[in-house]
C-alpha cells in the first residue's frame, strides 16, 4: 500500500489525486441519493435510467462524429436521455401503476439497444466498455467541478426540504394528507438521480452505479434509526469503500470501479449475515424464556 500513498503525493500523477477527490465527492451522492432510493424502493427505476443513458452517449458520439451536431458531447447526450427516461418513468409510475414494470423494462432495453445501434454506426472504432464500466483514473478537473456543484445542490435541497423528503420516503399517504406535494418530490428525486447517474458513470460506470446507490445505503440501514442517520452512515461507508477500492486497485492493478463494488457488496452481505444471526439468537432466547 506504500506505493499508493507515494503515488498519491506525487505531483507528476495528478490523475490519481483527481480520482481520490472524485471518489470522495461521489460518496456524497451515493450516500444521500442512495438512501432515498433504497428507502423509497425505486432501485429498479434508477437502474433503468442508468442503463438508458447508453442511448444518449451513443447518440452524441454518432452525431458529433458525423458532424450532424458537431458540438454535442457524450455528457450532454447522456443527460438528455437520463432526464427524459426519468420523466417518462416518473409519469407512468404516478399515473399508471399497473404498467410501471413494463415501462421500466422497456426504457432499460430500448436505451441500451439504441446506444449499441448508434455506436455501431459511429465512424471509427468506439468501445462502449469505458462507458459501461467506467474508469475513475480518467476523471478530469471539469468532472470534479460538476460533481462538486451537484453535491452542493443535493446537500442544499436535503437541508431545506428534509422533512418533506423523509415523510414522502416512508409514508406517501400520510405526507399527502399533510399537504406535501409528494408527486413533485418524487419527480425531483428521479431528476436529480438521473443527472447524478450521468456524472457518476465516470466513477464506476453505468452498470455499477446502481450497486453503489444501494449497497452502502443497505449496509447503513442496519445501523441508522432514521433517514438522516442512514444518509450519514451511507456517506461514510461509501467514502471508505471508495478509498479502499482505489488503493487496492492501484496496488494490485485491478479495475477500480469493480473493486469498490466488490468491497461494498462484501460488507453488505456480511452485515446481513450478522443481522440474521443476531435475530436468530434473540428468537432462541425468547423461546427459552
Order of alpha helices (4+ residues) and beta strands (2+ residues): alpha-alpha-alpha-alpha-alpha-alpha-alpha-alpha-alpha-alpha-alpha-alpha
